[in-house]
C-alpha cells in the first residue's frame, strides 16, 4: 500500500506527463496554444485542490477526466491515430484510475 507522500509523488508525475504529452501537440503544431491553455486551465485548478488532499476534488476530477477521455478517444478511434494521441489516452486512463483510488488512500492514512 502506498503512503501519502508516495501517492502525491505519483499523482504529480502523472499530471506532469499528461501536461507534457499535450504540450508536445503544441510544439508539433497539431493544436494552437490558445486551445492548449483552454485545455489545461481546468486541470490546473483541480491539481491545486488535489494537492491539498480534498476528497471532493478527487470525486469531481474523475467526472471531469471522463470528458477528456471522450475527446481523446475520438482522436484515437475515429481519425487516423497519432502516437501522441494514443499516449494521451493512456495517460488519461492511468490518471483516472489513480485518482479514483485517491480517497481510499487518504482515508487509510487518516
N, C-alpha and C positions, 0 to 999 in steps of 0.2 A: 504494500500500500504506500502511496506517495504521501510525504508530509507536505505541509502547506508551502514551504519555500520551493520545493521541487515542482509542485503543481504550478506555482506562479511563474517559475522559470520556463516550464514547458508551454504555458499559456503565452508568455512573451515571445518565445521562439516561433510558435505557430502564427501569431499575429504578424510578426515581422516577415515571415516567409510569405504570407498572403499579400502583405503590402509590396514586397519586392517583386513578386510574380506579377501583380497588377501594374506596377511601375515599369516593368520591362515591356509591357504593351505600349506604354507612352514612349519609351525610348525607341521602339521599333516602328513608331508612327502608326500603330494599329488603332489607337484611340487618342483623342485630344486631351490635353492637360486639364481642361475645364471639366470634362467628363470624369477624369480620374479624381479630381477634387470633390466633385459631387458624389462619387462612389465612396471616397474614403472618410468624409466628414462623419457620417453616422457610425462608422466603425471606430473612429477615434473617440466619439462620445461614449460608446459602450465600453471601449478599452479603459477609459478613465474610471468608470464605475466598477468594472470587473476587477481592476487592480485594488479597489477598496474592499473587495470581497463582499459585495452586496448581492445577496442571493436573488433578489427580484430582478436585478440586471442580467443575471445568468439566464433566467427563465425567458425574459423578453428578447435577449440576444439570440436564443435558439430560434424563436419565431422569425426574427429578422434575417438570420442566416438562411432560412428556407427560401426567402425571396432572392438572395444572392445565388443560391443553388439553382433556382429556376432559370435565371438569366444565364448562368454559366452553362447549364446543361443544354440550353438552346443553342449556344455556340458550338458545343461539342457534338451534339447528336443531330442537329438539323443541317448545319452547314458543313463544309469541309473542316474537320478538326485540325487545329494547330496545336503544337506541343505545349505552348504556354496555356492555352485554354484547358487542356487536359490536366496540367499541373494545378491550375486554379481550381478546377472542380475537385480534385483530390484533396487539395489544401482546405477547401471549404468543408468538405465532408469530414476530414480529420478534426478540424476546429469544432464543428458541430458536435461530434461525439465527445470530444474533450470537454467542451463547455456544458454539455448535457450532464456529465457526471460531477461538475464543479460543486453544486450544492451538497452533494453527498460527501465529498472530500472535506468541505468546510465544516459540515455538521459533525463529522467524525473527529475533527481536531478539537472542536469546542466541547 
